[in-house]
């Protein structure tokens, strides 16, 4: 026993010595890194001091002092130019010329004017023909619903007030009341005088002069107090309603019986035909609404729904509509979107439509509204303004626990691509509880075998072998059965991680019970967009296409859509996260889709089961698309592709006919840049 004990002791000592040597090596390495970092810090400090000295000398120089008037004139001129839309376009053009050159800038100019022409047509549609007006006015509805249109007034310019009220009085549906609560100061008695004179002529106008201005929320609540309609609509004091707005609401109510409705909207300057922005919206999408109050105007809802959700809240002034809409839609039994421009938002120097920075308190109120709405659902979240716009939000949900993520990567040869992919995961990922399952599908090259041998030494990585003909669905289904993770992350071997927190960004959505698949933002090697969510029905084959395809990496997207997470019909399996339990519930990918549209079909089946598919722009990777699989350039490949197209169209015929709920029927499905259809 003594000898055995000595041997065991000796073994322990050797093990401890080995660990000590390993720790000493790591310590020496850290010391080297630390010394290098300190040296670099000193060099940078010296460079900074030198730069400061140069800057100081330059500012004290005669040339700097004598050019001061010219710099002042230049800054003033730039500010003056930026005040007009033409000036802003001019400066944007100059920046584009410097960055992209003449040809690309010219292409942008042509595209801009093409879009402007198409949008201009919608401004002209504001006016109904006599025949259209008569037809709508004579329509007999089964229900006789009264709409209460709420308008809080505050120092409203008389011209805007007259035009706003006239747009209501010109409605082709006549059963309405206009509820005006006036918080204007003593210097704007003309508002009261005008409203009282109209009230005598039209009993549908209900006016109340408030004792004091209590802010937008409480003033709007005063409108609610004097209202009597079954449905309530929100209307700003300087905007316009399309003559058919209430008529279209009635048509939708009779057909669908929703308790919350909203329409598309446009922004105009000076005259109604001068449309500067048209906002064509998706159908109701909770994640999209949390990231951006895209619903906004024209919103109409049942009085009973308002009673249940609660009225406006003063602490959210500035973003009171976003707060209320989040609460109303959370309780609504049916939210219905009318994809028509029926609300016209006036842009002028004092309006939020012109400049959100004129009402900075709205930004903080909006963040609070979103945060409180999410936390009311039992989730923890941080809300930040995005780079796109202060009231477009980046959400950071708290991740629950530390679940294991299984990353499934099919591959066949192309060792260099596979190594780049895996090294980027290992080196850049900040989330650490993951495993990589590399599924070899018949590799034969020597450098691939050497790579497998090297990677197999890493405890995080397992090499699996699928010795059957290529079938993307079968490979992933096989890997999913071998995986040990609570979450599956399907990943192509021709990708490269950019964002260190990419897994956290996807996991924060995948962990929600109502979320199916989560997709990332993928770029080609030239920094143009390869994937930013999938639109159903888009493209030549009429099945699906990628939103914002080939747009520059820094592009904001349509209405800022490239800077906030949103619900989509589908996301690509080139980088897709899904709960293992959900994947198994659907029996994984349909193996009849060998190569094409297996991910879109999977996402459509998730939708059918009631799950949401989420695209997040904050998980970013490069995707060197189809490097491993190659192109559809043989007779057999084309035949197989055509078979899968036919199969998809037959399976999802109804959904394709109805259109993508997260797109808008006013957009051209042959374009991926959210261009409006030619009319």
C-alpha positions, -999 to +999 in steps of 0.1 A: +000+000+000+029+024+009+045+019-026+012+024-043+005+055-023+039+069-032+032+062-069-002+080-066+015+109-048+042+110-075+015+110-102-004+138-085+028+158-082+037+153-118+001+164-128+004+195-106+038+203-120+024+200-155-005+223-146+019+247-130+041+248-161+010+254-183-001+282-160+034+297-161+034+297-199+000+314-200+013+339-175+044+346-196+021+350-226-002+375-208+029+394-196+041+397-232+007+408-244+005+433-215+040+447-223+031+450-259-002+468-250+016+492-227+042+499-254+014+505-279-004+527-254+027+548-249+032+551-287-004+562-292-001+587-263+030+602-279+012+603-313-018+620-297+004+646-279+022+652-312-012+656-330-024+680-303+008+701-307+004+702-344-032+712-341-024+739-316+004+753-339-019+752-369-047+770-350-022+797-339-009+801-375-016+832-396-033+811-423-058+795-399-067+829-384-071+847-417-094+819-431-118+821-401-144+842-420-144+817-449-149+788-425-178+806-408-194+813-442-188+777-453-205+763-422-234+788-425-239+780-461-239+742-454-266+747-427-286+769-451-284+742-478-294+715-454-327+733-446-342+724-479-347+689-494-330+700-526-300+711-506-298+679-487-300+659-520-272+681-534-249+674-504-258+637-506-248+637-543-215+653-535-207+626-509-217+599-533-195+613-560-165+612-537-172+577-524-188+558-554-178+578-585-199+592-613-215+561-627-229+548-594-240+583-584-258+587-617-276+553-612-287+565-578-301+597-593-321+578-619-335+554-593-344+583-570-363+602-597-380+569-607-392+564-572-403+601-568-424+598-600-441+567-587-448+583-553-461+615-569-489+596-584-502+588-549-503+625-541-525+630-571-548+602-559-558+623-529-586+638-550-616+616-559-634+618-591-671+628-589-680+592-599-658+577-571-672+601-545-708+594-555-703+556-554-688+557-519-713+581-505-742+559-518-727+527-503-751+511-478-734+493-449-751+467-427-737+484-396-740+521-388-708+528-369-699+562-356-662+572-357-649+596-331-618+614-345-597+628-317-577+659-324-559+677-295-552+713-306-524+735-294-516+769-311-526+754-344-519+777-374-553+786-388-545+775-423-535+740-411-566+739-388-589+748-417-574+722-440-574+695-413-611+700-404-621+702-441-604+669-448-628+653-422-658+671-434-651+658-470-652+622-459-674+600-481-686+581-450-707+606-431-712+590-397-685+606-376-678+632-350-647+654-347-636+658-311-614+689-305-598+696-272-581+730-274-551+737-251-540+768-271-526+798-251-542+833-249-523+844-280-542+819-302-579+828-295-585+826-332-584+788-329-613+788-304-632+814-325-629+794-357-639+761-341-669+776-324-681+791-356-678+757-374-696+739-345-726+761-351-727+749-388-719+712-382-732+694-351-707+666-357-679+689-346-675+687-308-652+714-293-639+719-258-617+747-246-593+735-220-585+756-189-548+749-195-525+730-218-518+697-199-497+681-226-505+659-256-517+628-236-541+646-212-554+669-240-561+638-261-578+622-230-600+653-229-610+645-265-620+610-254-642+624-226-664+643-251-665+614-277-694+590-282-684+568-311-680+530-312-646+534-329-620+560-322-594+574-346-562+594-338-555+625-359-529+652-355-540+689-357-519+698-388-524+666-409-550+655-435-572+625-440-579+610-475-616+615-484-620+577-484-603+570-451-635+563-430-652+546-460-622+522-462-624+516-425-661+507-427-654+483-456-628+465-435-649+465-403-679+449-422-656+423-438-632+414-410-646+428-378-612+439-364-609+458-331-578+477-343-572+490-378-544+511-394-535+524-429-504+534-449-494+570-447-475+597-466-456+628-457-460+660-478-446+695-478-467+726-484-492+710-509-508+676-509-494+666-542-458+672-531-453+638-514-418+635-500-422+601-484-447+573-487-448+547-459-462+514-471-464+492-441-464+455-433-493+438-415-492+436-378-458+423-365-450+426-328-412+427-331-414+452-359-436+475-338-413+472-309-384+484-330-402+511-347-437+526-344-445+518-380-482+516-374-486+552-362-513+568-385-541+564-393-550+542-363-587+534-355-599+511-327-629+500-307-638+521-277-641+488-257-605+480-266-593+514-253-612+509-221-595+476-216-560+488-224-562+522-207-561+558-221-531+579-229-504+582-202-488+616-195-454+601-187-451+590-224-457+624-239-439+627-272-443+590-279-478+586-265-491+570-297-464+543-296-472+535-260-509+533-267-506+513-299-483+488-281-509+483-254-539+482-277-524+457-301-513+435-273-549+431-262-566+432-296-583+401-309-577+411-345-554+438-359-562+447-396-540+466-420-555+485-449-526+488-474-536+522-488-523+558-483-552+573-463-533+596-440-511+626-450-486+638-425-476+675-430-439+682-427-431+718-416-403+733-394-421+726-361-433+691-368-418+658-357-422+648-394-397+674-403-372+669-374-375+646-344-348+666-327-373+694-323-389+672-297-361+653-281-382+642-252-400+619-276-369+598-279-367+590-242-405+585-240-404+561-269-376+540-253-396+539-221-428+528-239-411+499-257-393+488-225-424+489-204-444+471-230-419+442-232-414+440-195-452+438-191-448+405-210-424+392-184-392+398-204-362+420-195-348+443-221-325+473-228-337+498-254-313+519-274-317+544-303-303+529-335-278+546-359-306+549-384-329+572-364-334+581-327-369+565-326-358+533-344-347+511-316-321+484-310-334+459-284-312+438-261-332+411-244-318+395-213-307+359-221-321+333-198-296+309-184-266+296-204-280+270-229-258+249-251-260+259-288-251+233-314-237+248-346-244+225-375-221+230-405-223+208-436-193+207-458-176+190-487-139+198-493-133+236-497-110+233-466-099+269-467-135+282-466-144+258-438-114+268-418-122+305-421-157+298-409-148+278-379-118+300-369-141+330-370-165+313-346-137+302-323-119+335-323-147+361-324-177+346-305-183+361-271-209+334-263-190+304-250-214+275-244-215+260-279-204+230-298-196+227-335-208+197-355-190+196-388-208+172-412-186+159-440-205+150-471-179+130-490-148+151-489-118+136-509-091+163-509-060+159-488-061+194-472-096+187-461-086+155-443-057+174-427-082+201-415-105+175-400-075+160-381-066+194-368-101+204-358-108+170-341-083+180-314-107+208-303-131+195-277-158+219-290-157+203-324-171+169-336-166+156-372-196+137-385-198+118-418-228+117-441-218+094-470-248+098-491-257+120-521-260+157-513-293+166-497-291+197-475-323+188-456-311+153-448-277+164-437-291+189-412-317+165-399-290+139-393-268+165-376-297+177-354-302+142-341-265+140-331-265+175-315-266+179-277-277+216-277-310+231-266-307+253-296-296+245-331-277+270-352-276+260-389-246+275-406-231+273-441-194+266-442-189+295-466-197+321-439-174+342-417-185+358-384-183+396-381-202+404-349-187+390-318-221+388-301-238+372-331-250+341-311-264+363-283-282+385-308-300+354-322-305+336-290-323+366-273-351+361-299-349+323-303-355+318-265-390+333-268-418+308-268-436+324-298-404+326-320-395+299-345-365+307-366-341+336-362-320+348-391-289+370-394-277+398-417-253+384-443-230+402-466-211+393-498-174+398-497-178+432-514-199+445-484-232+444-502-262+426-486-268+390-494-296+384-468-317+407-446-349+385-444-369+367-471-399+381-489-425+355-500-435+357-537-405+379-547-384+372-578-386+356-612-398+322-600-425+339-578-415+320-546-391+341-525-364+367-526-340+385-502-350+419-490-325+448-498-305+424-519-271+439-530-277+471-512-245+486-496-237+474-461-243+508-445-277+513-462-304+522-438-330+502-457-366+511-464-378+533-435-347+522-415-356+485-418-320+474-419-314+487-383-340+470-362-352+434-356-384+425-373-408+397-381-404+382-416-420+353-435-387+335-437-350+337-430-322+318-447-307+286-433-272+299-442-274+312-407-305+303-387-311+296-351-341+275-338-350+257-306-342+220-309-376+212-295-393+233-322-371+217-349-381+183-337-418+192-335-417+200-372-396+169-380-369+192-392-364+202-428-386+184-454-361+161-472-381+163-504-365+198-508-330+185-514-313+219-521-337+248-529-363+264-507-360+239-478-354+268-454-383+289-468-406+258-465-394+252-430-402+288-420-436+286-437-444+255-416-433+274-385-457+302-395-485+277-399-478+264-364-482+300-351-445+308-346-428+341-356-397+342-377-374+371-368-346+388-387-320+407-367-295+430-383-272+429-353-259+393-360-236+400-389-216+375-410-201+373-445-216+347-468-196+338-498-227+322-513-228+288-531-190+284-530-193+249-517-224+237-535-218+255-568-243+269-592-275+254-608-256+249-641-262+213-651-293+196-667-299+174-636-295+204-612-320+225-632-345+196-634-342+191-596-346+228-590-377+230-612-392+201-593-387+219-560-401+251-573-433+233-585-435+214-551-433+247-532-459+265-553-483+236-549-478+234-511-480+271-504-504+281-532-528+300-509-501+319-491-484+329-523-518+342-536-525+362-504-490+378-505-464+383-479-479+399-448-446+414-439-442+431-473-469+454-489-489+449-520-479+484-533-443+472-537-430+456-569-422+419-563-398+420-592-377+444-572-359+438-539-354+474-529-390+482-518-397+501-550-433+511-555-452+495-584-457+515-615-492+528-617 
